[in-house]
C-alpha cells in the first residue's frame, strides 16, 4: 500500500511570507493553508454595504474598518482569516498585516462557505475577548443571523426581522443596521 505524502505544516512566519507574495489569498489554520475563492456580485455588494455603514459610524474616530483584504489573527486557534468586514478600535492593535482585537466581524455567507462561517470561524471568533458582535449575512436571500456579547460576557443569538433595526456596539460607537441597509442594491433572481 502506498501512503500519501504529507504536506509540511507552515509556521506563522512562513505563512505571512507566502501570503505577501501570493496572487491568491489563503487562510491559515494551525499550519495548514487553504486558498480562498472569488466572490459573487451579491457578495461584494453586501460586504460593501456593511463596510459603508460601519465606516460611516467610525469616521473621524479611532476605529478602523477593513474589508476582505485585512487578515484577522486568532491566537487561541493559531489561525488567520480574512473576514468580509472587520471593525477594530484598540489603539495597540496596530500590526500592518493583520488585526487581533476586532469588536465586530461580518461574514457574507455563500453556499460554499456557510458551514465554515457558522462552525469553524464562529468557534475561533468567539474566543476573541474584544469581539462584541458577529454577523452572518446570507448572499442567497435576505437573512441575517447575528451573535452579540452581553454585558456579562455571554453570547446571545438573534435573527434580524424584516422591519427591525439592530444596534451593534463597538467601544463608544453604536451602529444601527436593518436588512435594507445590508441588502441595498442587491438583486435576487
N, C-alpha and C positions, 0 to 999 in steps of 0.2 A: 504494500500500500504506500502511495506517495503522500507525503504531508505537504500541506500548503505552506508556502514561505510566509513567515510573519513579517509584517511591515514594522520597522523600528519606530518606537514612540519618540515624538519630538519634545524637547524641553520648551519651556515658555520662550526663552531667548531664540531658539531655532525657529519656533513658530512666528514670532514677531519679525525676524529677518526674512523668512519665506514670504510672509504676508506683504512686507514692504515691496518686494519685487514681483509679486503675483499680479496677473491680469484678471484673475477671478478671486472673489472673496471666499475665505474659508472660516468656518467656526472651529473652535478648538475645545476638545473635551478630554481632559486628563491625558494629554499626549497624542490623541488621535485627531486628525483634521478631516473636515467634511466640506466639500465645495458647496457653495450656495448657488441656486438657480436664479434666473432673472424673474422680474415681477411683471404682472399684467398692468394695463392702463388703470383699471379699477383700483388695484392695489396701490399704485402710485398716487392716484387722486385722494384716496382715503388717508394715506400716510401724510400727504401734503396738507390736507385739511387739518389733521391733528397737529402737525407741526405749526401751521399757521396760528391756531388758537393758543397753543402753549407759548409760542414765541411772542405773540401779541401781549400775553399776560406777563411775560418775563422781561419785556423790553425796558431798557434803562436800568435794570436791576443787576443783581449779581448772579442770577441763574443762567445757565447755558442750556439751549435746546438743540438737539442733534437729530439728524435724520439719516438713517440707513448706513452711513459710512463710518460712524464712530463706534469703536468696539467697547463692549462692556466686559470688565474683568470681574469674575465671581471667584474670589479666593477660596471660599468654602467648598466649591466643587472643582477647583482647578480648571476653570473654563473661561473661554472668551466667546461672546455672542455679538451679533450685530442687530440690536433691536431696531424696529422700524422707526420709532421715535423714542427719544430719551430726554428727560429733563434732570439736570443735576445742579445743585445750589451750594454745595460745600466748597469754600474757598481753597481748601487744601487738596481737593480732588482735581489736580491740575496737570496730570500726565497728558502730553500732546497726542498720544496714540489711542488711549483708552480712558474710560471713567470707571470708578469703583463704587461711587456712592450716589446713584441716582435716586430721586424721590418718586418719579413717575416713569413707567415704561409702557409702551404701546406696541403690540404685535398685531399685524393685519393677517388674518387667517386666510389661507388658501387650502384647497383640498390636499395638497401635498405636504403642508406644514402644520396643519391644525393640531394633529395629535402631538407633535413635538412641542408646539407652543403651549398646549394645555397641560402636558405632563412634565416632560424633561425640563423645559425652561421655567415653568412655574415652580417646580421643586428647587431649582437653583436660585431663581429670583427672590423667592420669599425668605431666603437666608440672608439677604442684604438688610442690615439694620436700618439703613437710610430710606428704604422703599416704603412709600405710603400708598401707592396705587399701581395696579397692573390692569391694563385694558386689553381685551381681546376683541378685535373688530373684524367681523365677517366680511369677506370680499364678494361672497356669492349672494348675499341677501342682507337686508337692513336688520342687523342683530349685533348687539354689543353686550358682552359679559364683562364684569369687572370685579376686582378684589380691592378692598380698601382696608387699611390697618386702622383700627380704632385707637382711642387714647390709652387703652390698657395694653396695646400691642397685639391684640387678637385680630385675625383677618375675618372679614365678612364678605360674602359673595353677593353680587347683585346682577340683575339684567335690566338694561335700560329700556323703559317703555316708550312707546311712540311719541307721546307728548310730554315726556319727563325731561327735566334738566337736572343733571347730577353734578355736584361740585366736588372737584378733586383738589386737595391741598398739598402744597409743597412749600415748606417753611411758612413765610408770611403770605404767600400767594394762594389765592382761591380761584380756580379755573372752572367755570360753569360750562358744561357741554350738553348738547342734545344730539339725537340721531341726525337731525337736519344739519347740524354743524359738521358732523363727521362724514356725512354722505352728500354734501353739497356737490352738485355737478356730476354725480356718479350715476351712470345709467345701467339698468339691469334689463336684459332682453326678455 
